[in-house]
Amino acid sequence: MVPCTTNQRGWLSEVDVAGFGVAQAHLPTTISVDRVIETTDTNVGSVALQQIRELIADLLGL
């Protein structure tokens, strides 16, 4: 999981996500599925998801 914010800083590790602001790929974390309180019919989209995955892999040196 990566947090999303509307406070865009212009960092290279941020990914624009329509309707959410920016995803902060430099702050990946894990959460328990028990913490998910509600699901929606929206998602970040395949392009943004791929960008987030690539940034995380680069940051981790994978």
ABEGO torsion letter per residue (X at the ends): XBBBBABBAGBAABBBBBGAEBBBAAABBBBBAAABABBBABBAEAAAAAAAAAAAAAAAGX
